[in-house]
Amino acid sequence: RRLACGDVEGRLEAIFGRVRAIQAKSGRFDMLLCVGNFFGSTCEAEWAEYRTGAKKAPIPTYVLGANNQDTLSYFPDVSGCELAENITYLGRRGVYSGCSGLQIAYLSGTEAQEQPAPAHSFSAKDVAELKTSLLATPNFRGVDILLTSPWPRDVGTFANSAGEIDTKKCGSKLVSDLAASLKPRYHFAALEKTYYERLPYRNHMVLQETPQHVTRFIALADVGNTSKKKYLYAFSIVPMSSMDPTELVKQPQDVTENPYRKLKKEAPKSKAPLCAEEEPACQFFFDLNKHQGKKRPSDGKERGDSQPKQAKKPPQPTGPCWFCLASPEVEKHLVVSIGTHCYLALAKGGLSPDHVLILPIGHYQSVVDLSSEVLEEVTKYKAALKEFFRSKGKRYVLFERNYRSQHLQLQVVPVPLDLCTSEDIKEAFIAQAQEQQIELLEIPEHSDIAQVAQPGTPYFYVELDTGEKLFHRIRGRFPLQFGRCV
């Protein structure tokens, strides 16, 4: 049984009085973990009573180091030491392992804004060394608890509101990086004078990585604050090393995506939309009649640029492609509708008269390779087809096979509403998959295929017009006509 608290700021009687009251009512706790500012600028008299032994903390108390120049003098040894009976300074950075096997990683101070880092700050080197010391451990799965004074930057992404705190500006990017790597089950922080308990987030990519435990981030307010915001948090925790693996990785219903994973992906993805932007619009204008056969200028010419950026086009096919609209192999009489980045065509060997394909105009291999503009237009086509087929008393089944194919084809097959429900369709796919020893898994409601498959990964994917999705990662052979057979 553990207690965690926010900024004490020298109010030792207030925090220890509160702990005594809790223990009198609820029984003994094993330790108190303090994040944020333990000492204040005017606490010398109160601290002297504990330092000299006149008073004693009622519980083993572990504190982080200084966050400013004013309180540095309270921490005589940078590597950690006992400050008073029952009050221990953990040190600049490291891991505290209790006799029960509980692992507590800690990082003292605030993120350095200059080099060399002041004594009350940590640097990228401190974070890297702490990560390396743990990640080098055989079979490392994460730590039980992470203690930092600053919040991790962007912790509010995908989550419940942090109130007045803007998590995109508040906190430390280095702490975000540390939390992403160490995968703590609990992460405590302070300094912002407010209480925020974030929804738990997952530490694995759904269907792509082995399930792992979730992380709970909790920011605590300052002790004795007049707004009565929560500054003391009680929790029970069994060390990860002692837990049944199945119990450890159980996912609560309110679990969200990892707030830090998206940040790592955004940098390369931010360039992707330019691919579609630079794609010459003229490439899908074939000669319907001689008066309409004029080519539109490329985006580059419309902007007045003298040199279009050819490097930003979609990747080009290595040989003849039956589906690139600019290709002479395309059977253009099957084309139904042409958008800016995608087109709709009848299937050459359709399972029904209105079996259609959604295809990108440029050369993309799979949905996960698409730029944001192309993906947006694919979504619009799906919405339009859903509305159209529903008006005809039908629902659609969409599937994609990213295996032994070089151009994305989204097969859209309508089926009568009165013949089968979405559950019937799901059951049919799952039953056929089981017969052929294919592992077909359902993608969680708030996830999409880009979160479970990297570009280049072979897969089979099903989507119903209700939004339900099924996914199989192809690791060996796969029957090419599986979707059509179902």
C-alpha positions as CSV (number, residue, x, y, z in Angstrom):
1,R,0.0,0.0,0.0
2,R,1.6,3.3,-1.1
3,L,0.9,7.0,-0.9
4,A,2.0,9.6,-3.4
5,C,1.9,13.4,-2.9
6,G,2.5,16.6,-4.9
7,D,4.5,19.7,-4.0
8,V,5.0,19.8,-0.2
9,E,6.9,23.1,-0.3
10,G,8.1,22.8,3.3
11,R,4.6,22.2,4.7
12,L,5.9,19.1,6.7
13,E,3.3,19.3,9.5
14,A,0.5,19.5,7.0
15,I,1.5,16.4,5.0
16,F,2.6,14.3,7.9
17,G,-0.5,15.2,9.9
18,R,-2.6,14.1,7.0
19,V,-0.7,10.8,6.7
20,R,-1.2,10.1,10.4
21,A,-4.9,10.7,10.1
22,I,-5.2,8.4,7.1
23,Q,-3.2,5.6,8.8
24,A,-5.3,5.9,12.0
25,K,-8.4,5.5,9.9
26,S,-7.3,3.1,7.1
27,G,-4.3,1.2,8.5
28,R,-0.6,1.3,7.8
29,F,0.9,2.3,4.4
30,D,4.3,1.2,3.4
31,M,5.8,4.4,2.0
32,L,5.1,8.0,0.9
33,L,6.5,9.1,-2.5
34,C,6.9,12.8,-3.0
35,V,7.1,14.5,-6.4
36,G,7.5,18.2,-7.1
37,N,9.1,20.7,-4.6
38,F,9.5,19.0,-1.2
39,F,11.2,22.0,0.3
40,G,10.0,25.6,0.2
41,S,12.0,28.8,0.3
42,T,10.9,29.5,3.9
43,C,10.8,26.1,5.7
44,E,14.0,26.1,7.6
45,A,12.5,26.3,11.1
46,E,10.0,23.5,10.5
47,W,12.6,21.3,8.7
48,A,15.2,21.8,11.6
49,E,12.9,19.8,13.9
50,Y,12.9,16.8,11.6
51,R,16.6,17.1,10.7
52,T,17.7,17.1,14.3
53,G,15.4,14.2,15.3
54,A,13.0,16.3,17.4
55,K,10.2,15.1,15.2
56,K,10.0,12.0,13.0
57,A,8.1,11.3,9.8
58,P,5.3,8.8,10.5
59,I,6.1,6.7,7.3
60,P,9.2,6.0,5.2
61,T,9.2,9.0,2.9
62,Y,11.1,9.2,-0.4
63,V,11.6,12.6,-2.1
64,L,12.9,13.9,-5.4
65,G,15.7,16.6,-5.6
66,A,15.6,20.4,-6.1
67,N,13.7,22.0,-9.0
68,N,15.3,25.5,-8.4
69,Q,18.4,27.1,-7.1
70,D,16.8,28.2,-3.8
71,T,16.4,24.6,-2.4
72,L,19.7,23.0,-3.6
73,S,21.3,23.3,-0.2
74,Y,18.9,20.8,1.3
75,F,20.3,18.0,-0.9
76,P,24.0,17.4,0.2
77,D,24.7,14.3,-2.0
78,V,23.7,14.2,-5.6
79,S,23.6,10.4,-5.6
80,G,20.9,10.3,-2.8
81,C,21.1,10.1,0.9
82,E,19.1,10.1,4.2
83,L,18.0,13.6,4.9
84,A,16.4,12.8,8.3
85,E,15.0,9.7,10.0
86,N,12.4,8.2,7.7
87,I,13.0,10.8,5.0
88,T,15.3,9.8,2.0
89,Y,16.4,11.7,-1.0
90,L,16.4,9.2,-3.9
91,G,19.1,11.0,-6.0
92,R,19.5,12.7,-9.3
93,R,18.2,9.7,-11.4
94,G,18.0,5.9,-11.0
95,V,15.9,3.0,-9.9
96,Y,14.9,2.1,-6.3
97,S,14.1,-1.6,-5.9
98,G,12.2,-2.5,-2.7
99,C,12.6,-5.9,-1.0
100,S,9.2,-6.9,-2.4
101,G,10.6,-6.5,-6.0
102,L,8.8,-3.2,-6.7
103,Q,10.8,-1.1,-9.2
104,I,10.5,2.7,-8.8
105,A,12.4,4.7,-11.5
106,Y,13.0,8.4,-10.7
107,L,14.3,11.6,-12.3
108,S,14.9,14.7,-10.2
109,G,14.7,18.3,-11.3
110,T,13.3,20.1,-14.3
111,E,14.4,19.9,-17.9
112,A,17.6,22.0,-18.6
113,Q,17.1,25.0,-20.9
114,E,20.8,25.6,-21.2
115,Q,24.1,23.7,-21.3
116,P,25.8,22.7,-19.1
117,A,22.7,21.7,-17.1
118,P,22.3,23.5,-13.7
119,A,22.5,21.3,-10.6
120,H,18.7,21.4,-10.3
121,S,18.0,20.3,-13.9
122,F,18.3,17.1,-16.0
123,S,19.5,16.8,-19.5
124,A,19.0,14.5,-22.5
125,K,22.1,12.6,-21.3
126,D,20.5,11.9,-17.9
127,V,17.4,10.6,-19.6
128,A,19.4,8.5,-22.0
129,E,21.5,6.9,-19.3
130,L,18.5,6.1,-17.1
131,K,16.8,4.5,-20.1
132,T,19.9,2.5,-21.1
133,S,20.4,1.2,-17.6
134,L,16.9,-0.3,-17.6
135,L,16.4,-1.3,-21.2
136,A,19.6,-3.3,-21.1
137,T,18.0,-5.5,-18.4
138,P,17.1,-9.0,-19.9
139,N,13.3,-9.3,-20.6
140,F,12.6,-5.7,-19.5
141,R,8.8,-5.1,-19.6
142,G,8.6,-1.8,-17.8
143,V,8.8,-0.4,-14.3
144,D,6.1,-0.4,-11.6
145,I,6.3,3.4,-10.8
146,L,8.0,6.4,-12.4
147,L,8.5,9.6,-10.4
148,T,9.2,12.9,-12.1
149,S,8.5,16.5,-11.0
150,P,7.5,17.9,-14.4
151,W,4.6,16.5,-16.4
152,P,5.4,14.7,-19.6
153,R,4.6,17.0,-22.7
154,D,1.5,16.0,-24.6
155,V,0.2,13.6,-22.0
156,G,-3.3,14.8,-22.7
157,T,-3.3,13.6,-26.3
158,F,-6.2,11.1,-26.9
159,A,-7.3,11.6,-23.3
160,N,-9.7,13.4,-20.9
161,S,-9.3,17.1,-20.4
162,A,-6.5,18.4,-18.1
163,G,-8.7,21.4,-17.3
164,E,-6.8,24.7,-17.6
165,I,-3.4,23.0,-18.3
166,D,-2.4,23.0,-21.9
167,T,-0.6,19.7,-22.2
168,K,0.9,20.6,-25.6
169,K,2.8,23.4,-24.0
170,C,3.2,22.3,-20.4
171,G,5.9,19.8,-19.2
172,S,9.0,18.2,-20.6
173,K,9.5,16.3,-23.9
174,L,12.4,14.4,-22.3
175,V,10.0,13.1,-19.6
176,S,7.6,12.0,-22.4
177,D,10.4,10.1,-24.0
178,L,11.3,8.5,-20.7
179,A,7.8,7.5,-20.0
180,A,7.4,6.0,-23.5
181,S,10.5,3.9,-23.0
182,L,10.1,2.8,-19.4
183,K,6.3,2.0,-19.6
184,P,5.5,2.6,-15.9
185,R,2.3,1.2,-14.5
186,Y,2.0,4.5,-12.5
187,H,3.6,7.8,-13.4
188,F,3.4,10.6,-10.8
189,A,4.3,14.3,-11.4
190,A,3.5,17.7,-9.9
191,L,4.6,21.4,-10.2
192,E,1.4,22.6,-12.0
193,K,-0.6,23.1,-8.7
194,T,-3.5,21.0,-10.0
195,Y,-4.8,17.4,-9.9
196,Y,-5.2,15.4,-13.1
197,E,-5.7,11.7,-13.4
198,R,-5.4,10.7,-17.1
199,L,-7.3,7.8,-18.5
200,P,-5.0,4.8,-18.7
201,Y,-3.1,4.4,-22.0
202,R,-1.8,1.2,-23.7
203,N,1.9,0.5,-24.2
204,H,1.5,-1.7,-27.3
205,M,0.2,-1.4,-30.8
206,V,-3.0,-3.3,-31.1
207,L,-2.7,-6.6,-33.1
208,Q,0.9,-5.6,-34.0
209,E,2.7,-6.2,-30.7
210,T,2.2,-8.5,-27.8
211,P,-0.3,-7.0,-25.3
212,Q,1.4,-5.2,-22.5
213,H,0.2,-3.5,-19.2
214,V,-1.3,0.0,-19.3
215,T,0.1,3.2,-17.7
216,R,-1.8,5.5,-15.4
217,F,-0.5,9.1,-15.2
218,I,-1.5,11.1,-12.1
219,A,-0.5,14.7,-11.5
220,L,-1.0,15.9,-7.9
221,A,-1.7,19.4,-6.5
222,D,0.3,21.2,-3.8
223,V,-0.1,20.3,-0.2
224,G,-2.6,22.4,1.7
225,N,-3.8,24.3,-1.4
226,T,-6.9,26.5,-0.7
227,S,-8.8,25.1,-3.7
228,K,-8.9,21.7,-2.0
229,K,-7.4,20.0,-5.1
230,K,-6.2,16.5,-4.5
231,Y,-2.6,16.4,-3.4
232,L,-2.4,12.9,-1.8
233,Y,-3.1,9.7,-3.7
234,A,-3.4,6.2,-2.1
235,F,-3.0,3.1,-4.1
236,S,-2.1,-0.6,-3.8
237,I,0.3,-2.3,-6.2
238,V,1.7,-5.8,-6.6
239,P,5.2,-5.8,-8.1
240,M,5.1,-6.6,-11.8
241,S,7.6,-9.4,-11.2
242,S,5.1,-11.2,-8.9
243,M,2.0,-10.9,-11.1
244,D,0.4,-13.4,-13.4
245,P,1.2,-12.2,-16.9
246,T,-2.5,-12.5,-18.0
247,E,-3.6,-10.3,-15.1
248,L,-0.8,-7.8,-15.8
249,V,-1.9,-7.1,-19.4
250,K,-5.6,-6.9,-18.8
251,Q,-6.9,-3.8,-20.6
252,P,-9.5,-1.6,-18.7
253,Q,-12.6,-0.5,-20.7
254,D,-11.5,3.2,-20.7
255,V,-8.0,2.5,-22.1
256,T,-6.8,5.0,-24.8
257,E,-4.0,5.1,-27.4
258,N,-0.5,5.9,-26.2
259,P,-0.1,9.8,-26.1
260,Y,3.6,9.7,-27.1
261,R,3.5,7.2,-30.0
262,K,1.8,9.6,-32.3
263,L,4.4,12.3,-31.7
264,K,7.1,10.1,-33.0
265,K,5.2,9.3,-36.2
266,E,4.1,12.9,-37.0
267,A,7.4,14.2,-38.3
268,P,7.7,11.8,-41.3
269,K,3.9,11.8,-41.9
270,S,3.7,15.5,-42.2
271,K,5.4,15.4,-45.6
272,A,3.0,12.8,-47.0
273,P,0.2,15.1,-48.2
274,L,2.6,16.9,-50.5
275,C,2.7,13.7,-52.6
276,A,-0.9,14.1,-53.6
277,E,-0.6,17.8,-53.9
278,E,2.2,17.5,-56.5
279,E,0.5,14.7,-58.5
280,P,-0.3,16.1,-62.0
281,A,-4.1,16.5,-62.2
282,C,-3.9,15.8,-65.9
283,Q,-3.0,12.2,-65.5
284,F,-6.6,11.0,-65.2
285,F,-8.0,13.1,-68.0
286,F,-8.5,10.7,-70.9
287,D,-10.1,11.7,-74.1
288,L,-13.9,11.4,-73.6
289,N,-14.4,13.6,-76.6
290,K,-12.1,15.9,-78.5
291,H,-13.5,19.1,-76.9
292,Q,-13.0,17.8,-73.3
293,G,-9.6,16.4,-73.8
294,K,-7.7,19.5,-72.6
295,K,-5.1,18.9,-69.9
296,R,-5.4,20.8,-66.7
297,P,-2.1,22.3,-65.6
298,S,-0.4,20.7,-62.6
299,D,-0.6,22.3,-59.2
300,G,2.9,23.6,-59.6
301,K,1.9,25.7,-62.6
302,E,-1.2,27.0,-61.0
303,R,0.9,28.4,-58.2
304,G,3.2,29.9,-60.6
305,D,6.2,27.7,-59.7
306,S,8.6,27.2,-62.5
307,Q,9.8,23.8,-61.3
308,P,7.2,21.2,-60.0
309,K,8.7,19.1,-57.2
310,Q,8.8,15.8,-59.0
311,A,10.3,14.0,-56.0
312,K,7.1,14.3,-54.1
313,K,4.9,12.1,-56.5
314,P,3.6,8.8,-55.2
315,P,6.0,5.9,-55.9
316,Q,6.0,4.7,-59.4
317,P,5.2,1.1,-60.4
318,T,8.1,-1.1,-61.3
319,G,6.3,-2.5,-64.4
320,P,2.9,-2.2,-66.2
321,C,0.1,-1.5,-63.7
322,W,-3.5,-2.4,-64.5
323,F,-4.9,0.2,-62.0
324,C,-2.8,3.4,-62.4
325,L,-5.2,5.7,-64.3
326,A,-2.4,7.1,-66.4
327,S,-1.5,3.6,-67.5
328,P,-2.6,2.4,-71.0
329,E,-3.5,-1.0,-69.4
330,V,-6.5,0.6,-67.5
331,E,-9.8,-0.5,-68.9
332,K,-11.3,2.9,-68.8
333,H,-14.8,1.8,-69.9
334,L,-15.2,0.4,-66.4
335,V,-14.5,3.7,-64.7
336,V,-17.6,5.0,-62.8
337,S,-16.4,8.2,-61.1
338,I,-13.2,10.2,-60.9
339,G,-12.2,12.3,-57.9
340,T,-9.1,14.4,-57.2
341,H,-7.0,11.6,-55.8
342,C,-9.2,8.4,-56.2
343,Y,-11.5,6.8,-58.7
344,L,-14.3,4.3,-58.6
345,A,-14.5,1.4,-61.1
346,L,-16.7,-1.6,-61.7
347,A,-14.9,-4.9,-60.9
348,K,-14.0,-6.7,-64.1
349,G,-15.0,-10.1,-62.5
350,G,-17.7,-8.7,-60.2
351,L,-19.4,-10.9,-57.7
352,S,-22.6,-8.9,-58.4
353,P,-23.5,-6.3,-61.0
354,D,-22.7,-3.4,-58.6
355,H,-19.5,-4.8,-57.2
356,V,-17.1,-1.8,-57.4
357,L,-13.5,-0.9,-56.5
358,I,-12.1,2.2,-54.8
359,L,-8.7,2.9,-56.2
360,P,-6.1,5.6,-55.9
361,I,-5.3,7.5,-59.1
362,G,-1.5,7.5,-58.3
363,H,0.4,4.4,-57.4
364,Y,0.0,3.3,-53.8
365,Q,0.3,-0.3,-52.6
366,S,-2.0,-0.3,-49.6
367,V,-4.3,1.8,-47.4
368,V,-1.4,2.3,-44.9
369,D,0.7,3.9,-47.6
370,L,-1.8,6.6,-48.5
371,S,-1.2,10.3,-47.8
372,S,-3.8,12.1,-45.7
373,E,-5.5,13.7,-48.7
374,V,-6.0,10.4,-50.5
375,L,-7.2,8.7,-47.4
376,E,-9.7,11.5,-46.8
377,E,-11.1,11.0,-50.3
378,V,-11.3,7.2,-49.8
379,T,-13.4,7.9,-46.7
380,K,-15.7,10.2,-48.7
381,Y,-16.2,7.5,-51.4
382,K,-17.0,4.9,-48.7
383,A,-19.6,7.3,-47.2
384,A,-21.2,7.9,-50.6
385,L,-21.3,4.2,-51.4
386,K,-22.9,3.4,-48.0
387,E,-25.6,6.0,-48.6
388,F,-26.2,4.7,-52.2
389,F,-26.4,1.0,-51.3
390,R,-28.6,1.7,-48.3
391,S,-31.0,3.5,-50.7
392,K,-31.2,0.3,-52.7
393,G,-31.8,-1.9,-49.6
394,K,-28.2,-3.1,-49.3
395,R,-25.2,-2.9,-47.0
396,Y,-21.6,-3.2,-48.3
397,V,-18.7,-5.4,-47.3
398,L,-15.3,-3.9,-48.1
399,F,-12.0,-5.9,-48.1
400,E,-8.4,-5.4,-49.1
401,R,-5.7,-7.9,-49.7
402,N,-2.2,-6.4,-49.4
403,Y,-0.4,-9.5,-50.6
404,R,0.9,-10.3,-54.1
405,S,-0.6,-7.1,-55.4
406,Q,1.1,-3.8,-56.3
407,H,-1.8,-1.3,-56.5
408,L,-4.3,-0.7,-53.7
409,Q,-7.8,-2.2,-54.6
410,L,-10.6,-1.8,-52.1
411,Q,-13.2,-4.3,-53.1
412,V,-16.7,-3.1,-52.2
413,V,-19.4,-5.8,-52.5
414,P,-23.1,-5.0,-51.7
415,V,-25.4,-7.6,-50.0
416,P,-29.1,-7.3,-49.4
417,L,-30.0,-5.9,-45.9
418,D,-32.9,-8.4,-45.5
419,L,-30.6,-11.5,-46.1
420,C,-27.8,-10.9,-43.6
421,T,-26.9,-8.7,-40.7
422,S,-23.4,-7.3,-40.0
423,E,-23.0,-10.1,-37.4
424,D,-23.8,-12.7,-40.0
425,I,-21.1,-11.3,-42.3
426,K,-18.5,-11.2,-39.5
427,E,-19.3,-14.8,-38.5
428,A,-19.0,-15.9,-42.1
429,F,-15.5,-14.4,-42.4
430,I,-14.4,-15.8,-39.0
431,A,-15.8,-19.3,-39.7
432,Q,-14.0,-19.5,-43.1
433,A,-10.8,-18.2,-41.5
434,Q,-10.9,-20.8,-38.8
435,E,-11.4,-23.5,-41.4
436,Q,-8.3,-22.4,-43.3
437,Q,-6.3,-21.8,-40.0
438,I,-6.2,-18.0,-40.6
439,E,-6.2,-15.8,-37.5
440,L,-8.7,-13.1,-38.2
441,L,-8.9,-10.6,-35.3
442,E,-11.3,-7.7,-34.7
443,I,-9.7,-4.2,-34.5
444,P,-10.9,-2.2,-31.5
445,E,-13.5,0.4,-32.2
446,H,-11.2,3.5,-31.8
447,S,-8.3,2.1,-33.8
448,D,-7.7,2.0,-37.5
449,I,-5.6,-0.2,-39.8
450,A,-2.7,2.3,-39.8
451,Q,-2.3,1.6,-36.1
452,V,-2.0,-2.1,-36.5
453,A,0.1,-2.4,-39.7
454,Q,3.2,-0.7,-40.9
455,P,3.7,0.2,-44.6
456,G,5.0,-2.9,-46.4
457,T,3.3,-5.4,-44.0
458,P,1.3,-8.1,-45.9
459,Y,-2.3,-8.3,-44.6
460,F,-5.9,-9.0,-45.3
461,Y,-8.5,-6.5,-44.0
462,V,-12.3,-6.5,-43.9
463,E,-14.5,-3.5,-43.1
464,L,-18.3,-3.4,-42.7
465,D,-20.4,-0.3,-43.3
466,T,-21.1,-0.3,-39.6
467,G,-17.4,0.5,-39.0
468,E,-16.6,-3.0,-37.6
469,K,-13.2,-4.2,-38.9
470,L,-11.3,-7.5,-39.1
471,F,-7.6,-8.0,-39.7
472,H,-5.2,-10.8,-40.5
473,R,-1.4,-10.3,-40.7
474,I,-0.1,-12.5,-43.5
475,R,3.0,-14.3,-42.4
476,G,3.2,-17.2,-44.9
477,R,0.9,-18.2,-47.7
478,F,-2.5,-16.8,-48.1
479,P,-5.4,-17.9,-50.4
480,L,-5.7,-15.1,-53.0
481,Q,-9.4,-15.5,-53.4
482,F,-10.3,-15.7,-49.7
483,G,-12.4,-12.5,-49.7
484,R,-14.3,-13.5,-52.8
485,C,-14.9,-17.0,-51.5
486,V,-16.5,-15.7,-48.2
